[in-house]
């Protein structure tokens, strides 16, 4: 590549320096001639504008002088090639697209961290990425989220990104829908639970990926593992996300003739008490603990190991220390899809032409210590496919 670029620059320099019209190179005409040593208006340039000596006709030049001149010129061509490559790199960085990632939650929350990893893995080297977190799991009040959305809007107004990627429901509810519906600024959302109907998507300037839990396969596992499975219990945090998840699970349970009771809680002690009470049911479905601000991992694990004797299942990977079986969503899938879609839009694809899609991936998990505690038999094919918690 260096040889090709050197030849290209050499030809360009000769054209601009050896009698070619200087306007072809604009203000860089003299610079190229100085670097390469080729004649400008019939003269060889040596040094930084120092002594200039007339180049004799080629048929009169001494062969040794010709060779020295050629070698010096080749070195200057290589130097110039490196300068051109450096200039290209600087130009790419200087004019990189600006991509803003707005998370509904906070760093340290497993789901959000996974989505962020997916976004950054695709955009690295492609975008100048900034991130803003709404922190909706720890601060659920509508007034607080409205203020955080205004802060995000102020960042958009000041930084002027080329595209915005949002993750999860609160960003859609408090930022995109009230301020950017059918706006000139393109948006890609991900992680919106189950349906986008309440936010009015699609917009002319927005598309995205919906977050769907594999609840049908989860109930399939319940029916396959338990002869008696008519009564279940759902336990989660008291959040809008968990309310939406509960509604979908209740609809699926009703379709199968299963009665599903529930409890959505705000504190760790209430969660543990509800978990113990849930052991009177045939199985327990665990929603997310995110939103329980006083959660203590060690205390919860100890309490679960002491109380567990019914099959417990979850759709959340970070809940696997407390559940026996998991069919869990993959947050990186959401982030990767959103980032690839954002790059397509930056290349000229219209957001409205990109269909809104659901996620398609999930992982299977088995918590072996809890399974052994409950004396539950897990089929060998399921064990072979599953990721393990030890």
N, C-alpha and C positions, 0 to 999 in steps of 0.2 A: 504493500500500500504506500510506503514511504517513497519507493522508486516511482510509482505512478504519479503521486502527488507532486514529487519533485519535478518530473517532466512537465506536468501541467502548469506548475508555477513558473518553470523555466520558459515555457512557450509564452505564457502571459507576460512575463517580464520582458522577453525579447520584443514582443509586439509593442509593449508600451515604451520600451527604452530605445530600441534600435530603429528609430525613425518612425515608429507607429504613432498614431495620434495620442498625445498625452491625455486627452479627455476620456479615453477609454478606461483609464485607471483613476481618473479624478485626482483628488488630493494625494493619493498614495503613489503617484507616478514616481516622484523623486525617491521615496522610501524604497520601493522595489528596486530601482536602479542602484541605489547605494548598497543594499543588501546583497544583490547578485553580482555587482561589479560590471554589469553590461552597460553599453554606451547609451548615454542620454544625449540626443542631438549630436551623435558622432563622437562622443567622448567616453572614456573609461573612468569610472568613479572609484577612487581608493580612499578608505578612511571615512571620516565624518566631515565631508565637504572640504578636506584639506587640499593638497596640490592635485590638480587635475591635469592629465597629460593626454595629448592627442594620440589616438590609437592609429598606428600606421595601417596601411592597407594590408590585408591578410597575406597577400603574396609576397610582401616584403618583411613580415614579422619573423623574427628568429624562432625556430621550432621550439627551443627550450623555453623561451618567453611565452610562446603559445601554450605549452603544456602547463606552466605555472599558473598562467591566467585561467586556464580551464579548471585546474584543481581548486584554485581559490574560489572560482565562481560556483563550482559544485558544492563546496562547503557552505557558501552563502545561500544556495538554493535549499539545502537541508535545514539551515537555520530558519529560513523563511517558511518552509513547510511546517516546522514545529510552531512557529508563530501563528500560522493559519489555523492549525488544529486547536491551539489554545484559544484563539479567537472564537472558533466554532463552539467550544465547550462553554466559554463564558457567555456567549450569546444565548445558548440553550438554557442555561441557568437563569439568565437575566429575564428571559421571556417565558419562563415556565408558567403553566396555568396555576391559578390559585384555587385550591379546593378546601372548602370548610366542612369539617365533620362535626355535627352537633349530636351528642348523645343525650338521651333523656335521663340517664342515670349518672353514676359516678365511677371513677377509676377505683379498682378494688372489688367491684361487683363482678362476679365471674362471667355472667352473660355479656355485660358491656365490654369487659376486657377481651372476650373472644371476638366480638363484632369489630372492635378496634383493631385487633391483630389482623383480621381479614382485610379491613380497609387499607391499612398501612402496607401490608404485604404486596398489594397490587399497585398502590399509588407511589411507592418509593421510587424515586428517580423520574417520576412522570409529572408530579405536582408539587407545589409548595403547599404543604398541609398544615392547617391549624385546627385546633379542637376546642369546643366549648361544651361543658357539661351542665345540664339542667338540674341534676341531683334530685330527681323526683322520688326516688325510693326513700330517701332520708328526710325529705321535706315535701310532704304530700299536699299541703294546703294550696288551694286554688290561687289565692292572692300571691303567695310566694312564687308559684310557677308562672303566673302572669308577669311578675317583675323579672324573673330570670329570662323569660321569652323576650322582654323588652331589651334586656342586656345583650341577648344574642342578636336581636335586630340591629342594635347600635353597632355591634361588631361588623355585621354585614354591610351596613351603611358606610362605615369608616374604611374597612379593608377592601370592600368591593370584590368578593370572590367571583370566579368564573362559573362555579357550580357549587351547590350545597348538598351534602349527604346527611340525612337525619336517621337516627336509630330509635325505634320504639314509639309508643303511642303519644306520650306527652309532647314530644317535639312537633308531631303532626297537629295535635289539638291546640296547643298554645302558641305555636309560631307559624307553621306553614298555612294552616287553614285561615286564620284571621288576617294575615298580612301578605301572603304570597300566592294566593289562588290565581291562576292564569297570569302570573307576573312574567316579566321578560327574563328574570333570573331562573335558570333551570334547577330543579330539585330531584334527588333520588332518595326515596325512603326505604327503610328496611325494618324488620322486627315489629311491624304493626300486627297485633294479635287478631287472628282469625278473619277479620273483615275490615275493609276500608270504607264501608258505607256511611258510617257516622261522620267521616271527614269529607265526604263528597268526591273522593278520587274516582276516576282520574281527572287531573287538570291538564290544561294545554301544555303546561311547563313541568309536569311531574309524572313520574312512574316509580315503580318499586316492587319489593318482595314482601309478601305477607308471611307472618310467622304462624305456622300451623303445627300443633303437637300431634304425634302419632297415637291418637286416643283409640282408634279402632283396633290397631295391633295390640295396644295395652289391654283392652278388654278381652281380646282374643286370648291373650296369655292368662288372664284371670280364669276364663272359662276352661282353658286346657289344663290348668294346674289344680283347680279346685272343683271337686264334685258339687259342693254346696257353695254357691256364690251369689245368692239372692239379695244379700244386704252388704253394702259397702259404706265407707266413711271417707270423706274428703277433708283434709286439713291443710290450711295455708295461711299466709299473712293477709291482713286486712288491707288490700290494695285494689285499685281498679283492674289491674292485670289479672289478679287472682279471681276477681268476680267474673271477668270474661271467661277465664279458663273453666271455672266452676259451671257456668251456664252450659258450655259445650259438653262437658262431661256428664252433666245431668241429662241432657238431651240424648246422648248416646246410651246412658244407663237405662233410661226409660224405654228406648227403642228395643233393648234387650230384655226388658222385664226385670231389671235390677233396681232396687230401692237404694238411692245414694243420699245419705245424710251428710251434713257438713258443719264445719266451724272455721271461721276466718278470725284470726287473733292478732293482737298488737304486742304482746309480751312473750318472753321466752318461757316463763313459768306457766302461763296459760296454755302455751303450745304443748309443753310436756304433760300437763294435766289432761288435755284433750287427747293426746296420743295414747296415754294409758287407758282412758275411757273407750277409745276406739277399738281396743282389743276384743271387745264383746261382739264386734261385727265380723263378717266372713273375710274381709280384706280391707286394707287401708291405702288410699291414694294420697300421696304427699305432694302438695303444691310447693311453691317457692317460699323460703323463709325470708327473702329480701323484703324489707319493710318492717321487720321486727328488730328494732334498733338496739335492744339489749341482749341480742343473741350471743350465747356462749357455746362454742363448738364442743369443748371438753365436757361441759355439763350436759349438753344435749346428747352426745354420743353415749355417755354413761347411763343416762335415763332411758334411752332407746334400747340399749343392750339388756337392761334390767327388765323392761316391760314387754319386749317383742315376743309374741308367740303367734301372730297372724301374718299372713302374706302382706307385705308392704311394697308399693310400687311408686315410681315417679317418672316424670318427663324431663327432669332437670338434673344435669350431671352433678352439680354442686350439692344436690340432696342425696347422693348415693351413700355417704357415710351413715345415713339414717334409714335407708330403704334397702330391701332385699333384691329387688329387680328394677331395672331402669330401661326405658326406651327413650333416649334423650335426644333433644334437638342439638344441632351443631351450629354454634353462633358464628364461627368463621365463615360458614357458607353464606350467611346474610351479608357480612361485610365484603367478602370477595365479589359477590354478585353485584352489590351496589357500586363498588369501585370500578369494576369492568364496565358497567352500564354508564357510569359517569364519564369514563374515557371515551366511550362511543358517542355520547352526546357532545363532548368537546370536539370530536372530529366531524360533527355536523349532523348526526342523527337526531331527528325530532323526538323529544320525550314521549309525546302522545302516540308515536308509532311503535313504541316498545311496550308489549303487554305486561300488565301486572301479574306476577306469578307467585305461587307458594313455594316454600322450601321443599326439598326432596330428600334430604339426608337425615339419618338418625343413627345413633349408636346403641348397642345392646350392652347392658351392664349386669353383673351379678355380684352382690356383697356376700362373699363366702362365710365370714364369721356370723353374720346375722342369719343366713340360711341354716347354718348348723345349729344355732341357738334355738330356732323355731322347729327344728327337725323336719324341714321342708325338703321334699324330693324334687330336684331340678333335673329334667331330662338331659342326657349326655349331649345330644346335638346342640341344645341351647347353651350348655356350659362351654362347648368347644367354640361357638361363635362369639360368645360374650367377652367383653373386657371385664377384668376382675378387680374387686376391692378386697384387699386382704386385711 
